[in-house]
Amino acid sequence: MDEEALNLSIRKFLKMVGVGSQREIEQAIAAAIASGAISGTETLAASVRLEIAGLGLKREFDGEIRLQ
């Protein structure tokens, strides 16, 4: 195994997930505020599931997103 290649590959994957997730969350929040579904002052529960089938890895990460 090439540790450097692994590290770069993981970083690239996490950057793609982070940037894509942030964009999706921002768009969903803007749409929910525009539709009146939320006021923009909430704290929203959030979770992410990491799965790597080839390793049998399944892990959930829970947190929150504060709008104020």
Biopython code that builds the backbone (N, CA, C, O; Angstrom):
import numpy as np
from Bio.PDB.StructureBuilder import StructureBuilder

atoms = [
    (1, "MET", "N", (0.850, -1.179, 0.000)),
    (1, "MET", "CA", (0.000, 0.000, 0.000)),
    (1, "MET", "C", (0.896, 1.243, 0.000)),
    (1, "MET", "O", (1.906, 1.299, 0.702)),
    (2, "ASP", "N", (0.514, 2.212, -0.783)),
    (2, "ASP", "CA", (1.217, 3.487, -0.862)),
    (2, "ASP", "C", (0.512, 4.479, 0.065)),
    (2, "ASP", "O", (-0.557, 4.991, -0.267)),
    (3, "GLU", "N", (1.110, 4.747, 1.220)),
    (3, "GLU", "CA", (0.508, 5.624, 2.233)),
    (3, "GLU", "C", (0.204, 7.020, 1.685)),
    (3, "GLU", "O", (-0.839, 7.597, 1.992)),
    (4, "GLU", "N", (1.104, 7.553, 0.887)),
    (4, "GLU", "CA", (0.902, 8.898, 0.348)),
    (4, "GLU", "C", (-0.283, 8.927, -0.610)),
    (4, "GLU", "O", (-1.104, 9.842, -0.553)),
    (5, "ALA", "N", (-0.376, 7.939, -1.480)),
    (5, "ALA", "CA", (-1.497, 7.860, -2.415)),
    (5, "ALA", "C", (-2.813, 7.688, -1.656)),
    (5, "ALA", "O", (-3.824, 8.294, -2.012)),
    (6, "LEU", "N", (-2.796, 6.862, -0.613)),
    (6, "LEU", "CA", (-3.992, 6.654, 0.202)),
    (6, "LEU", "C", (-4.425, 7.955, 0.854)),
    (6, "LEU", "O", (-5.597, 8.326, 0.798)),
    (7, "ASN", "N", (-3.473, 8.647, 1.473)),
    (7, "ASN", "CA", (-3.764, 9.905, 2.150)),
    (7, "ASN", "C", (-4.340, 10.930, 1.184)),
    (7, "ASN", "O", (-5.329, 11.591, 1.503)),
    (8, "LEU", "N", (-3.740, 11.072, 0.013)),
    (8, "LEU", "CA", (-4.239, 12.025, -0.982)),
    (8, "LEU", "C", (-5.627, 11.648, -1.468)),
    (8, "LEU", "O", (-6.481, 12.513, -1.660)),
    (9, "SER", "N", (-5.850, 10.363, -1.666)),
    (9, "SER", "CA", (-7.150, 9.897, -2.123)),
    (9, "SER", "C", (-8.236, 10.163, -1.080)),
    (9, "SER", "O", (-9.333, 10.600, -1.426)),
    (10, "ILE", "N", (-7.938, 9.905, 0.179)),
    (10, "ILE", "CA", (-8.899, 10.173, 1.254)),
    (10, "ILE", "C", (-9.189, 11.667, 1.340)),
    (10, "ILE", "O", (-10.347, 12.068, 1.455)),
    (11, "ARG", "N", (-8.157, 12.483, 1.284)),
    (11, "ARG", "CA", (-8.349, 13.940, 1.341)),
    (11, "ARG", "C", (-9.208, 14.439, 0.182)),
    (11, "ARG", "O", (-10.088, 15.278, 0.374)),
    (12, "LYS", "N", (-8.957, 13.928, -1.010)),
    (12, "LYS", "CA", (-9.741, 14.319, -2.183)),
    (12, "LYS", "C", (-11.208, 13.934, -1.996)),
    (12, "LYS", "O", (-12.102, 14.728, -2.290)),
    (13, "PHE", "N", (-11.454, 12.724, -1.512)),
    (13, "PHE", "CA", (-12.817, 12.269, -1.271)),
    (13, "PHE", "C", (-13.507, 13.148, -0.236)),
    (13, "PHE", "O", (-14.639, 13.582, -0.448)),
    (14, "LEU", "N", (-12.832, 13.415, 0.888)),
    (14, "LEU", "CA", (-13.432, 14.224, 1.945)),
    (14, "LEU", "C", (-13.681, 15.657, 1.499)),
    (14, "LEU", "O", (-14.674, 16.262, 1.902)),
    (15, "LYS", "N", (-12.807, 16.205, 0.685)),
    (15, "LYS", "CA", (-13.024, 17.561, 0.166)),
    (15, "LYS", "C", (-14.257, 17.594, -0.723)),
    (15, "LYS", "O", (-15.071, 18.512, -0.622)),
    (16, "MET", "N", (-14.401, 16.597, -1.596)),
    (16, "MET", "CA", (-15.570, 16.521, -2.473)),
    (16, "MET", "C", (-16.847, 16.395, -1.645)),
    (16, "MET", "O", (-17.845, 17.055, -1.934)),
    (17, "VAL", "N", (-16.816, 15.554, -0.625)),
    (17, "VAL", "CA", (-17.984, 15.376, 0.241)),
    (17, "VAL", "C", (-18.292, 16.670, 0.988)),
    (17, "VAL", "O", (-19.450, 17.081, 1.068)),
    (18, "GLY", "N", (-17.273, 17.305, 1.528)),
    (18, "GLY", "CA", (-17.469, 18.532, 2.296)),
    (18, "GLY", "C", (-18.037, 19.668, 1.468)),
    (18, "GLY", "O", (-18.998, 20.317, 1.879)),
    (19, "VAL", "N", (-17.452, 19.912, 0.310)),
    (19, "VAL", "CA", (-17.902, 21.003, -0.556)),
    (19, "VAL", "C", (-19.306, 20.717, -1.077)),
    (19, "VAL", "O", (-20.170, 21.594, -1.055)),
    (20, "GLY", "N", (-19.531, 19.501, -1.540)),
    (20, "GLY", "CA", (-20.850, 19.139, -2.067)),
    (20, "GLY", "C", (-21.925, 19.194, -0.990)),
    (20, "GLY", "O", (-23.030, 19.678, -1.237)),
    (21, "SER", "N", (-21.605, 18.700, 0.202)),
    (21, "SER", "CA", (-22.563, 18.710, 1.308)),
    (21, "SER", "C", (-22.903, 20.130, 1.724)),
    (21, "SER", "O", (-24.069, 20.442, 1.964)),
    (22, "GLN", "N", (-21.906, 20.989, 1.814)),
    (22, "GLN", "CA", (-22.171, 22.367, 2.213)),
    (22, "GLN", "C", (-23.098, 23.043, 1.221)),
    (22, "GLN", "O", (-24.028, 23.741, 1.623)),
    (23, "ARG", "N", (-22.862, 22.849, -0.056)),
    (23, "ARG", "CA", (-23.701, 23.446, -1.095)),
    (23, "ARG", "C", (-25.144, 22.937, -0.968)),
    (23, "ARG", "O", (-26.085, 23.728, -1.028)),
    (24, "GLU", "N", (-25.319, 21.643, -0.795)),
    (24, "GLU", "CA", (-26.656, 21.060, -0.671)),
    (24, "GLU", "C", (-27.380, 21.584, 0.563)),
    (24, "GLU", "O", (-28.568, 21.901, 0.495)),
    (25, "ILE", "N", (-26.683, 21.678, 1.681)),
    (25, "ILE", "CA", (-27.290, 22.172, 2.920)),
    (25, "ILE", "C", (-27.699, 23.630, 2.768)),
    (25, "ILE", "O", (-28.807, 24.004, 3.153)),
    (26, "GLU", "N", (-26.819, 24.457, 2.211)),
    (26, "GLU", "CA", (-27.133, 25.874, 2.024)),
    (26, "GLU", "C", (-28.350, 26.059, 1.131)),
    (26, "GLU", "O", (-29.214, 26.883, 1.428)),
    (27, "GLN", "N", (-28.430, 25.302, 0.039)),
    (27, "GLN", "CA", (-29.568, 25.402, -0.871)),
    (27, "GLN", "C", (-30.856, 24.941, -0.200)),
    (27, "GLN", "O", (-31.902, 25.566, -0.372)),
    (28, "ALA", "N", (-30.787, 23.852, 0.565)),
    (28, "ALA", "CA", (-31.978, 23.349, 1.247)),
    (28, "ALA", "C", (-32.473, 24.333, 2.304)),
    (28, "ALA", "O", (-33.678, 24.523, 2.465)),
    (29, "ILE", "N", (-31.547, 24.953, 3.018)),
    (29, "ILE", "CA", (-31.926, 25.940, 4.033)),
    (29, "ILE", "C", (-32.556, 27.159, 3.371)),
    (29, "ILE", "O", (-33.591, 27.646, 3.826)),
    (30, "ALA", "N", (-31.947, 27.649, 2.312)),
    (30, "ALA", "CA", (-32.500, 28.813, 1.612)),
    (30, "ALA", "C", (-33.908, 28.515, 1.093)),
    (30, "ALA", "O", (-34.800, 29.356, 1.207)),
    (31, "ALA", "N", (-34.110, 27.336, 0.530)),
    (31, "ALA", "CA", (-35.433, 26.960, 0.012)),
    (31, "ALA", "C", (-36.449, 26.838, 1.146)),
    (31, "ALA", "O", (-37.596, 27.259, 1.003)),
    (32, "ALA", "N", (-36.027, 26.260, 2.270)),
    (32, "ALA", "CA", (-36.941, 26.099, 3.406)),
    (32, "ALA", "C", (-37.329, 27.448, 4.002)),
    (32, "ALA", "O", (-38.476, 27.637, 4.406)),
    (33, "ILE", "N", (-36.392, 28.383, 4.062)),
    (33, "ILE", "CA", (-36.702, 29.725, 4.558)),
    (33, "ILE", "C", (-37.637, 30.427, 3.576)),
    (33, "ILE", "O", (-38.615, 31.052, 3.987)),
    (34, "ALA", "N", (-37.341, 30.327, 2.290)),
    (34, "ALA", "CA", (-38.167, 30.986, 1.264)),
    (34, "ALA", "C", (-39.601, 30.459, 1.266)),
    (34, "ALA", "O", (-40.543, 31.215, 1.029)),
    (35, "SER", "N", (-39.764, 29.170, 1.533)),
    (35, "SER", "CA", (-41.111, 28.580, 1.532)),
    (35, "SER", "C", (-41.833, 28.775, 2.858)),
    (35, "SER", "O", (-43.027, 28.492, 2.959)),
    (36, "GLY", "N", (-41.130, 29.251, 3.868)),
    (36, "GLY", "CA", (-41.734, 29.441, 5.179)),
    (36, "GLY", "C", (-41.714, 28.189, 6.047)),
    (36, "GLY", "O", (-42.290, 28.180, 7.135)),
    (37, "ALA", "N", (-41.062, 27.142, 5.577)),
    (37, "ALA", "CA", (-41.003, 25.898, 6.351)),
    (37, "ALA", "C", (-40.188, 26.062, 7.627)),
    (37, "ALA", "O", (-40.457, 25.405, 8.633)),
    (38, "ILE", "N", (-39.199, 26.934, 7.581)),
    (38, "ILE", "CA", (-38.415, 27.273, 8.774)),
    (38, "ILE", "C", (-38.240, 28.787, 8.808)),
    (38, "ILE", "O", (-38.381, 29.460, 7.787)),
    (39, "SER", "N", (-37.934, 29.315, 9.988)),
    (39, "SER", "CA", (-37.818, 30.772, 10.122)),
    (39, "SER", "C", (-36.398, 31.280, 9.917)),
    (39, "SER", "O", (-36.195, 32.453, 9.604)),
    (40, "GLY", "N", (-35.415, 30.399, 10.092)),
    (40, "GLY", "CA", (-34.028, 30.821, 9.960)),
    (40, "GLY", "C", (-33.349, 31.018, 11.291)),
    (40, "GLY", "O", (-32.214, 31.490, 11.349)),
    (41, "THR", "N", (-34.039, 30.658, 12.375)),
    (41, "THR", "CA", (-33.448, 30.783, 13.711)),
    (41, "THR", "C", (-33.254, 29.417, 14.375)),
    (41, "THR", "O", (-32.803, 29.344, 15.518)),
    (42, "GLU", "N", (-33.587, 28.353, 13.677)),
    (42, "GLU", "CA", (-33.555, 27.010, 14.253)),
    (42, "GLU", "C", (-32.139, 26.469, 14.420)),
    (42, "GLU", "O", (-31.166, 26.977, 13.863)),
    (43, "THR", "N", (-32.086, 25.418, 15.211)),
    (43, "THR", "CA", (-30.926, 24.532, 15.262)),
    (43, "THR", "C", (-31.426, 23.204, 14.724)),
    (43, "THR", "O", (-32.367, 22.625, 15.266)),
    (44, "LEU", "N", (-30.808, 22.726, 13.670)),
    (44, "LEU", "CA", (-31.284, 21.537, 12.974)),
    (44, "LEU", "C", (-30.382, 20.345, 13.262)),
    (44, "LEU", "O", (-29.159, 20.439, 13.155)),
    (45, "ALA", "N", (-30.996, 19.224, 13.627)),
    (45, "ALA", "CA", (-30.234, 17.988, 13.815)),
    (45, "ALA", "C", (-29.762, 17.519, 12.442)),
    (45, "ALA", "O", (-30.487, 17.625, 11.454)),
    (46, "ALA", "N", (-28.553, 17.004, 12.396)),
    (46, "ALA", "CA", (-28.001, 16.524, 11.127)),
    (46, "ALA", "C", (-27.223, 15.235, 11.378)),
    (46, "ALA", "O", (-26.663, 15.024, 12.453)),
    (47, "SER", "N", (-27.205, 14.388, 10.365)),
    (47, "SER", "CA", (-26.405, 13.171, 10.462)),
    (47, "SER", "C", (-25.842, 12.823, 9.095)),
    (47, "SER", "O", (-26.413, 13.172, 8.062)),
    (48, "VAL", "N", (-24.725, 12.139, 9.108)),
    (48, "VAL", "CA", (-24.066, 11.690, 7.890)),
    (48, "VAL", "C", (-23.682, 10.236, 8.106)),
    (48, "VAL", "O", (-23.240, 9.842, 9.185)),
    (49, "ARG", "N", (-23.860, 9.451, 7.059)),
    (49, "ARG", "CA", (-23.469, 8.039, 7.142)),
    (49, "ARG", "C", (-22.311, 7.799, 6.178)),
    (49, "ARG", "O", (-22.408, 8.093, 4.987)),
    (50, "LEU", "N", (-21.233, 7.270, 6.703)),
    (50, "LEU", "CA", (-20.066, 6.906, 5.905)),
    (50, "LEU", "C", (-20.111, 5.401, 5.703)),
    (50, "LEU", "O", (-20.205, 4.630, 6.657)),
    (51, "GLU", "N", (-20.043, 5.001, 4.441)),
    (51, "GLU", "CA", (-20.093, 3.584, 4.122)),
    (51, "GLU", "C", (-19.029, 3.254, 3.088)),
    (51, "GLU", "O", (-18.940, 3.909, 2.050)),
    (52, "ILE", "N", (-18.230, 2.247, 3.370)),
    (52, "ILE", "CA", (-17.272, 1.726, 2.399)),
    (52, "ILE", "C", (-17.527, 0.223, 2.345)),
    (52, "ILE", "O", (-17.053, -0.543, 3.183)),
    (53, "ALA", "N", (-18.291, -0.168, 1.330)),
    (53, "ALA", "CA", (-18.759, -1.552, 1.230)),
    (53, "ALA", "C", (-17.610, -2.556, 1.239)),
    (53, "ALA", "O", (-17.706, -3.594, 1.893)),
    (54, "GLY", "N", (-16.533, -2.264, 0.528)),
    (54, "GLY", "CA", (-15.410, -3.188, 0.430)),
    (54, "GLY", "C", (-14.702, -3.442, 1.749)),
    (54, "GLY", "O", (-13.956, -4.412, 1.882)),
    (55, "LEU", "N", (-14.940, -2.556, 2.741)),
    (55, "LEU", "CA", (-14.320, -2.718, 4.058)),
    (55, "LEU", "C", (-15.337, -3.123, 5.124)),
    (55, "LEU", "O", (-14.972, -3.396, 6.267)),
    (56, "GLY", "N", (-16.611, -3.161, 4.742)),
    (56, "GLY", "CA", (-17.649, -3.437, 5.727)),
    (56, "GLY", "C", (-17.805, -2.308, 6.731)),
    (56, "GLY", "O", (-18.283, -2.520, 7.846)),
    (57, "LEU", "N", (-17.398, -1.102, 6.331)),
    (57, "LEU", "CA", (-17.455, 0.059, 7.218)),
    (57, "LEU", "C", (-18.800, 0.758, 7.081)),
    (57, "LEU", "O", (-19.218, 1.112, 5.978)),
    (58, "LYS", "N", (-19.468, 0.953, 8.207)),
    (58, "LYS", "CA", (-20.699, 1.737, 8.274)),
    (58, "LYS", "C", (-20.615, 2.536, 9.557)),
    (58, "LYS", "O", (-20.579, 1.970, 10.650)),
    (59, "ARG", "N", (-20.582, 3.856, 9.423)),
    (59, "ARG", "CA", (-20.420, 4.719, 10.596)),
    (59, "ARG", "C", (-21.297, 5.941, 10.430)),
    (59, "ARG", "O", (-21.315, 6.555, 9.364)),
    (60, "GLU", "N", (-22.029, 6.300, 11.483)),
    (60, "GLU", "CA", (-22.872, 7.493, 11.471)),
    (60, "GLU", "C", (-22.229, 8.582, 12.303)),
    (60, "GLU", "O", (-21.662, 8.321, 13.364)),
    (61, "PHE", "N", (-22.324, 9.796, 11.815)),
    (61, "PHE", "CA", (-21.848, 10.972, 12.530)),
    (61, "PHE", "C", (-23.038, 11.897, 12.731)),
    (61, "PHE", "O", (-23.709, 12.262, 11.767)),
    (62, "ASP", "N", (-23.304, 12.278, 13.975)),
    (62, "ASP", "CA", (-24.434, 13.133, 14.300)),
    (62, "ASP", "C", (-23.941, 14.475, 14.796)),
    (62, "ASP", "O", (-22.887, 14.582, 15.422)),
    (63, "GLY", "N", (-24.730, 15.499, 14.501)),
    (63, "GLY", "CA", (-24.386, 16.835, 14.956)),
    (63, "GLY", "C", (-25.567, 17.758, 14.782)),
    (63, "GLY", "O", (-26.715, 17.317, 14.713)),
    (64, "GLU", "N", (-25.283, 19.020, 14.712)),
    (64, "GLU", "CA", (-26.345, 19.998, 14.519)),
    (64, "GLU", "C", (-25.848, 21.163, 13.700)),
    (64, "GLU", "O", (-24.652, 21.449, 13.645)),
    (65, "ILE", "N", (-26.793, 21.830, 13.063)),
    (65, "ILE", "CA", (-26.498, 23.012, 12.255)),
    (65, "ILE", "C", (-27.329, 24.147, 12.842)),
    (65, "ILE", "O", (-28.559, 24.117, 12.819)),
    (66, "ARG", "N", (-26.640, 25.128, 13.358)),
    (66, "ARG", "CA", (-27.305, 26.285, 13.976)),
    (66, "ARG", "C", (-27.450, 27.379, 12.938)),
    (66, "ARG", "O", (-26.485, 27.745, 12.266)),
    (67, "LEU", "N", (-28.643, 27.891, 12.812)),
    (67, "LEU", "CA", (-28.885, 28.949, 11.832)),
    (67, "LEU", "C", (-28.659, 30.332, 12.423)),
    (67, "LEU", "O", (-28.616, 31.324, 11.696)),
    (68, "GLN", "N", (-28.519, 30.397, 13.723)),
    (68, "GLN", "CA", (-28.193, 31.676, 14.376)),
    (68, "GLN", "C", (-27.187, 31.452, 15.453)),
    (68, "GLN", "O", (-26.779, 32.400, 16.124)),
]
sb = StructureBuilder()
sb.init_structure("model")
sb.init_model(0)
sb.init_chain("A")
sb.init_seg("    ")
for serial, (resi, resn, name, xyz) in enumerate(atoms, 1):
    if name == "N":
        sb.init_residue(resn, " ", resi, " ")
    sb.init_atom(name, np.array(xyz, "f"), 0.0, 1.0, " ", f" {name:<3s}", serial, name[0])
structure = sb.get_structure()
